[in-house]
Structures are given as C-alpha cells and as structure tokens.
C-alpha cells in the first residue's frame, strides 16, 4: 500500500541510524509508489511546458545517479541506453545537449516498462557501489544530494500529476484511499510578535543542505509580526467577492498584466458551480473547505491579497528567524493527505500544508559561490526573476525540509502547492 511507504519513520540523513543503503532504497521506492495509481496512458502526458510527464521524472532522477555517481565512481559500469543521457538531462549544460523541455510529452518511447527497467538497472549498480561506500566517504555526500534531488522530484511528480488530471474533463481521481482530516479546526487569527535586531540566517552544521542555503550571514530586522496561521480559503474568497481580481490598485504591474492576459478570477483548480465553490484535488473534485489554507496561488495573487488586507508578505529572513527553533510538525507527504488541512492549536502551519510565498527575490547570499562542474548548475544559475518560498507543503517529505530551505519559482507560478501567510 502507498500509505505504508508514506507513513514510514523519517529517514535520518548521513550519520543517522538508517544506513545510506536503506535511505536510497526507501526514497527510490517512494517515487515508484507515487506513480502506482496511474494508468499507463498518464505517464507520458505533459499538460504545460512547466510540467514534466511522470515517466520523465522517473527516468531523470535515475539519470542523475547514473551520470553523477555511477559513471565516475563505479568501474566497469555500463549505461543502460546511450541516448538516455540526451533524453533525460534537464538543464545541465556541462553534461551536453538535451531534449527540449517543452517536448518531453512527445516521447512515446522509451516505454513505461523500459523506464522501470532503467531504474532497476541503475538501482542494482547503486547497491554494488553502496556496499563499498566506506572506501570513499566523500561519495556519500553526492549520493545524499541525489536523494534530496529525488525528493524534490517526488513533489513535482504529485504537482504535475494533479495538473494533468485536472485538465481532463472527466476529472479523474488520482487515489481513492487518501487520508481524511478529522481533527477540529481552530481558525482563530492572532499576530505573533518578533523583536527587531541583528540576526544570523542560513545553514550551519554538518547535516545536508543545498548550496543556496549558505553561507550563514548576518541581517538586521525591524520589529515585525507574522500571522499565527495561513490564510484560509474563506478569507481569500472574501477578496474575490470584494472584486479583488477586478481592481488594479491591489496588484503589482506585472501581476495585473498577468491577471488580464490569463483572465484569472480565482486560484488554480477552483470552480464555481451554481452558487457553490469546488476545488480539484488529488482525491477528485471536492466542495471548497473554507477553513483550509488557500492553495495554488501565485506570488502576484499572494501579494495582492496582502495589499488588500493592508498587510504584506514576510521576508524570507523574517520567516526563518520565526521558525528556527520550532519543531518541524505539520502536514507533509508522510501523512498521506496530499492536500492542505485546517489549522489547529498544535502548531502554526509554518511547516507543511503549503509553500509560503515571501516578498524576497531569489538571490545569492553574501559570499555565495557556485561550485565547479555540472553540480554547480543545480541552484546558482536560477538566481534571477524568481521569488523565494519557505516551509514545505503537503507533498514535501518531512525529512527533506528545514528552516533554512529556500524554494524558488517565478512569480506567476500557480501549479505548486503555494499559499499565503500575512506579515506586518
């Protein structure tokens, strides 16, 4: 069952109780379990240029291990197929040419069966290499990067599957056996107060982090406040009903132009049928729960809503300082809801549920340097025209997130599980 994989204990990182071999096996299994409910016809669909077919995700994460781990470090390794490097390279210029991103959905071959054979071929070779990992401890860091890369693609798998199913007029259900939220909601809104001063942000310590989370550096903050929970569907509906999508005064210029061009009138996946609002989920079309966090909004919509309320979005530094000592409790992939749930009095929804837009542009931290080689292309070259999101979502693995994690997307992005927290 899928839930038996999703509800497994958190996987420790390097130095934890679970061996790297076990971590590798469990994370690779999760990718395949995510795809288990799909029909074979679903695997090849690319519903827009930002979405990749599920088959491509399965192959690309495998290509990562083959290209960056096995070929350089396992003597005698034989590639599964000489053209897969071209088909499943994503954006690594140093590795060579690649199939155009917007044409990934045109690949009927390799078949789904061949992609699974590719994964099995690489997994067998990785098991051989992992048995010898003690002879090359530095290699463990590279493999750990590959596992976190696969966890990122597990999020993308679910967001992409949701998008491709939502475009189908039949409104197919991804899974019928998802967990249902039964706890009573506590939607009381309060402000959490934080004193200004000189703080340090960014990753420190020996545990894994992506390069864009470093170096640690100082930053000065004014006194600020953050909402004790995320903005709800009901609160966002007030914005819609007040004419929020018809009033340019709430919007940044690019945001207003985007709204006009695409004729946005509500968050992605919302649908009004007669007088009721519905939302497409991975469990199919559901009546909108007014107490759930609003989800699938762009940065432009998040900023416009905050402006309408007379507030603003947090900076990423404010968000990080507020959460640095918090337990990472929340609604993650491991809980198997795959949908945001209402707030309760146990936590403030800083982790899980939805990625929270910040008002911070995705830029390098002071002193950041891109690593040499193809791995250096992982994050640094995207530090332009994107905004930072924090906190993870309901499709993020709980052991993948941390307070310093910096996600980033263009401001018009809506297909991710992204939402809003107010700041003042």
N, C-alpha and C positions, 0 to 999 in steps of 0.2 A: 504493500500500500504506500501511496505517496506520503501520507501523514507520518508513517513510521520513519521515513527519512527526514522529513522536515522537523519532527519533534525530537530528533537526536540531540544529545547534550552539545553545548558549544564546543567547537573544536579548538583546543589550545594552539597557539602559534609556536614558533620554534622554541624549544626548551620546555614545552608543556608536557603533560603526561602522555598525550597521544603521540605516537611516532609520526614522522613525516610521511611514512608509507601509508598509515591509516588515514591521515588527513587527505592525502592525494586520492585514495580510493573513495572516501566518503564524498568529497566535493565533486569528483567526476561523476559519481552515481547520481547526485542531485540534479545535474544538468540533464541526464537522461530521464530521470523521473519526472522532471518538469514537462518533458515532451511526450511522456507516455500516453496522456489522454488525447493526443492529436490524431486525426486521420492522416493517412499518408498524403492526401491532397493538400493539407495545411502546411506541410514542411517547406514548400517552395515559394509560397506567396510573399511578395514584397508590396505592402499596401501603400507605401510612400517612400521617397528616397531616404529618409532618416531611419526607416525600419529595415531590418535585415531578415530574410527568411529564417525560420528555426533551423533548417538544415545547414545554413551558412554559419550560424552561431556554433553549432556542434562541431563543425569542421574547423572553424577559425581558432577556437580555443585549443583544439588538438594540434593545429599547425604551429601555434605558439610554442608548445612543448617540443615538437619535432624540430623546429627551426632554431630556437634559442637554447635548448637544453640537450637534446639527443644528438643532433648532428655535430656540435662542437665537442661533446663530452663523452659520448659512448662509442668507442672504437668499433668499426665494422657495422655501424647502424646503416640500414638500407631504407631509403624513403619509400613510403607506400605507393606514391604515384608522382612521377616527375613534374606534372603540370599543376599539382595541388598547391604548390608554392605561389603560383600565379593567381589561382582562383581564390585563395583564402588568406592572402596577405590583406591587411586592412588599409594601413596608411604608412607603412614603414618604407620610406624612400631608400634607405640604406640597404634594404634587402632586395629591392628590384621592382620590376614592373608588376602591376596587379590589374585584375578585372575591375572595370568601372563600378563604383559603389551603386549607382542608380540602376545597374543592370543585373544585380545579384538575383533578382526574381526571374530572370530569363533562363536560368540554368536548370534545365530538367535533368541533366546529368552532371555530376555523378548522382546515382540514385540514393534514396534514403538508406537502403541496405548497405550500399558501398561506403557511405559516410560512417555508419556504425562499425563497419569492418575497419575503416581507417582509425577510428577511436580505439578499437580493440588492439590493433597493431601497435599503436603508439603506447597504449597502457602496458602492454606486455614488455616493451622495451624500457619503459619508465620503471617498472618493477625490478628489472635487472639492474638498472642504474641505482635505484634507491637502496638496494642491498649493499652497494659499495659506497654509500654516501659518507661514511666515516672517513674515507680516504681523501675526500675533498669537501671539507665542511663549508667552504665558501659557496659551493654549488647549492647548498640548502637555501640560501637567501634568494637565489634566482628561481628555484622551484617554488618557494613561498610566494614570490611575485607572480608567478604563473597561476598559482591557486587563487590569489586575490583577483587576478585578471579574469579567471573563470567565474568567480563570484559576481563580478561586475556584469559579465555576460548573462548570468542567470537572471539578474534583474532585467536586463534588456530583453531576454527571451520572454519573460512574462509581460513586460510592457508592449513588446511587439506582437505577441500572440493576442493580447487584448485588442490592439488596434486592428489587426487583420480580421478578427472575428466580429468586431463592432461594425465594420464596413459591410458586412454581409446582411442583406435584408432579412434573412432567416433568423438573425440574432442568436447564433448558436451558443450553447453553454460550454465553456471550457471544462469545468468539473462540477458534478452534482453533489459531491461529498465534502465541500469546503466547510470549515468550522463556522459556526454562527455565534455572534456576540450576544450574550445573555445577561451580562452584568448591568446593573442600573447605572444610568449616566449621571454625571454631575457636571452641568454646563455653566456653573457659576463663574462669572468672569471677574478676575481681580488683577491688579498690577503687582508684579514682582519688582522690588526696588534694588538697584545696584549702585554702589558709590563709584564716583569717578576716581581717577588716579593713574599711576603708571603700572602697567601690567606686562607680562610676557605671554606671548602666544606662539603656537607652532609646536611641532613634535619634539619630544625629548625622550631619551631612554633607548633601550636595546630592542624593544619589540618592533614588529614590522610597521612601517608607514610608507606611503608613497612619497616620491621626491618633492612634490609640490606642497607638502605639509611642513617643509623645512626651508631655511634654518629658523630656529627659535629666535625671536626678536622682541624688542620692547615696543609698546604702543601706548599712547595716552588716550584715556576715555573721559568724557564728561559724565556726570551722573546720568543714569538712564533707567528706563522701566521697560519690561517685557510683559506681554500678556501671559497669564498663567496656563493658558491652553491655546490650541489652534483655533482659527476662525472656522465656524461651522457652516454647513450648507444653508441653514436657516438664516444666518446673518448675511451670507452672500446673496441669498435670494432677495433680501431687503434692498441691497444695492441694485439688483436687476430691476425690481419693481419701482425703485425711485428714479429709473431712467439712466442708470449708470453707463449703459452701453450707448446711450444717445447724447450724452453730454461730453463734449470735447475737453471741458475745463478740468476734468479729473485725470486726464491722460497725458503721458509724455507724447511728444510729436510723433515719434516712430510707432508708439503703441496705438495712437489714434489712427494713423495711416494703415496699420495692420488690421485693426478692427474694421475699418471701412473696406479694405481690399477683400478680406475673407468673410465679411458680414457676420462676425461673431456677435452672438446675443446672449450667450451663457457659456459655462465651462464645457470643455470637451466631454462628450458622452451624455450630456443632459438632453432630455427630450420632453417637451410638454405635450401631453395627450389630453385633450379637453381642458379641464382646469387643474389637472394634477401633473406634477413633475416626476419624471422617471430618470434612471441613470443606468447605463450599461455597465455591468461588472463582469468579472470572470465567472460568476455564477449566473450570468444572464441578466436580462432586464429586471430591475428592481425599483420599487417605489422609493423616491428620494427620502432618506432619513435625515430630518432637519438637524439632528444633534451630531451627526458625523462630521469630521473635518472636511471642508471643501477641498476638492482634489482635481487635478488635471487643469490647473490654471497656469497661464504664462506669467513671466515676470511683469509684463505690461499690465495684466489684469490684477495681479497682487498689488502692484504699486498704485493703480487707480483706485482699488478698493480702500487701501490705507489712506490715500489722499481724501477720498470721500468721507472717511471716518474722522478726518482731521488728525491722523496719526502718520506713521511711516513704517517702513520695514527695518528690521535690525541690520546693523553691520555684521560682517562675519566675526569680527573681534568681540563685539558685544555678545553674540551668541556663544562663542567659545568660552569666554570668561564665565558666563552664566552656567555652563554645563560641565566645566572641567572636573568638578568634584561630585557630580551626580552619578548615581548608579545607572547603568545603561539598561533600563527597564522600559519595555514598550512592545508595540505590536509589530513584529518582524515576520519575515518569511517562515521562520521556525514555528510560529504559532498557527500557520496554515489557514489564516483568514483571507489573505491576499486582497484585502480591502481595508480602508481606514475604519476605525471604530470610535464610538463616542468617548469623550474624556471621562475619567473617574477620579476619585480623590487620592489615588495611589501614586500618581506621577503627573507630570505636566506636559506629556506628549513631546518632549524635546527629542526623544529618540524613537524611531519607527513611525508608523502611520503614513506620513507624507514628508518628502524632502521640503525643507523650508527655504523659500527664496530670501536672499539677503539683498541689501542695496549695494553690496560690494562687487565691483568688477573683478573678474578673474585675472589677477596679475601676479607676477613673481614676488615672493617675499624678499626683503632686502638681503642681498648676498646670495640669492639663489643662482645656481649654475647647472646648466644642462649636462648630464653625463655624456661621456663619449659613446659612440656607436649607436646602433639601432635602438637599444633600450632607452637611450636618451630622448627618443622621439615620443615616449609614452605620454608625457603630460605637457612639457615645456612649450612645444610649438603651438599649442592651442590657447596660449595666454593672450587672447585678443578677441574683442567683440562677444564676450561671454560673461555670464553672471554666476556668482557662487551660490550654491545651495548647501544646507547643512542638515545633519541629523538622521539620514536614512529614511526608509519607508517600509510599508507593509510587505514589500517584496525584496528587502535587503536582509541578508543573513546577519544574525545577531553578532557573530564573531568577526564580521567584516567592518563594522563601524567603530568609531571612536570620536571623542570630542574635537580632535584636530582635523578630521577628514574633510576635504574640500571637493565637493562635486561641482560640476560646472556644465552649463548648457546655454545656448543662445537665448536671448530674452523672449523670443516668440514661441519657445518650446512648450507644448501642452500635453504630449502623449506620455510624459513621465508622471509618476505619482508625486505631484508637486502641489504644495499648499501655502498657507499664509499664517504667520504669527505677527501680531502688531507690536510696534515699539513706540516709545515716546521719550 
